Amino acid sequence: MRGLLTGILAALILLTVNGVVNCMGDFLVLLTDDGTYQVFDFGEDVDQGRLEEGDSVTVTYTGELGSEDPVPVAVSVEKTDAV
């Protein structure tokens, strides 16, 4: 029961992470500002057509970074100015 509640809460909380789009396909691979690679599924409202590999972005997501089951879901991906 505790695991189920933790999963439900993780799906409801929106978090953000910054990085560079490393790879795109059916999912997004982000190289984060701290040098780790994170994989995200795309939420239904994310416009993948305006993203390219190498773009600096802020990803708003649900779930837990590093989780493989389930993979975090990107609910918004916004381009940022590269620093």
C-alpha positions as CSV (number, residue, x, y, z in Angstrom):
1,M,0.0,0.0,0.0
2,R,2.8,2.4,0.8
3,G,4.4,1.9,-2.6
4,L,1.1,2.6,-4.3
5,L,0.7,5.9,-2.4
6,T,4.3,6.9,-3.1
7,G,3.7,6.3,-6.8
8,I,0.4,8.3,-6.8
9,L,2.1,11.2,-5.1
10,A,5.1,11.1,-7.5
11,A,2.6,11.3,-10.4
12,L,1.0,14.4,-8.9
13,I,4.0,16.5,-8.1
14,L,5.6,18.5,-10.9
15,L,9.4,19.0,-10.8
16,T,11.8,20.7,-13.1
17,V,15.3,19.9,-14.4
18,N,17.5,21.8,-16.8
19,G,19.8,20.3,-19.5
20,V,20.5,19.7,-23.1
21,V,18.4,17.5,-25.4
22,N,20.8,14.6,-26.1
23,C,18.5,12.3,-28.1
24,M,14.9,12.2,-29.2
25,G,12.7,9.6,-30.6
26,D,9.8,7.9,-28.8
27,F,11.3,9.3,-25.7
28,L,13.7,12.2,-24.6
29,V,17.2,11.7,-23.3
30,L,18.4,14.8,-21.4
31,L,22.0,15.6,-20.4
32,T,21.3,17.5,-17.2
33,D,23.3,20.4,-15.9
34,D,24.9,18.2,-13.3
35,G,26.2,15.8,-16.1
36,T,23.8,12.9,-15.7
37,Y,21.6,11.4,-18.5
38,Q,17.9,11.2,-17.7
39,V,15.2,9.5,-19.8
40,F,11.6,10.8,-20.1
41,D,8.5,9.7,-21.8
42,F,6.7,12.5,-23.6
43,G,3.4,13.7,-22.1
44,E,0.5,14.2,-24.6
45,D,0.8,18.0,-24.6
46,V,4.5,18.2,-25.4
47,D,5.2,19.5,-28.9
48,Q,8.2,17.4,-30.0
49,G,8.3,19.0,-33.4
50,R,9.9,22.2,-32.1
51,L,12.7,20.5,-30.2
52,E,16.1,19.5,-31.7
53,E,19.0,17.6,-30.3
54,G,21.4,20.2,-28.7
55,D,18.6,22.5,-27.5
56,S,19.0,23.8,-24.0
57,V,15.7,23.2,-22.2
58,T,13.8,23.1,-18.9
59,V,11.8,19.9,-18.5
60,T,8.8,19.9,-16.2
61,Y,8.0,16.3,-15.3
62,T,6.2,13.9,-13.0
63,G,7.8,10.8,-11.5
64,E,11.2,10.1,-10.2
65,L,14.5,10.8,-12.0
66,G,16.4,7.6,-12.7
67,S,13.4,5.4,-12.4
68,E,12.9,2.8,-15.2
69,D,9.5,1.6,-14.1
70,P,7.8,3.9,-14.6
71,V,9.9,6.3,-16.5
72,P,9.4,10.0,-15.6
73,V,6.9,11.8,-17.9
74,A,7.8,15.2,-19.4
75,V,4.7,17.3,-19.3
76,S,6.4,20.4,-20.6
77,V,9.7,21.0,-22.4
78,E,10.6,24.7,-22.8
79,K,13.7,26.0,-24.7
80,T,16.0,28.2,-22.7
81,D,19.0,30.4,-23.6
82,A,22.2,28.5,-23.5
83,V,24.6,29.8,-20.8
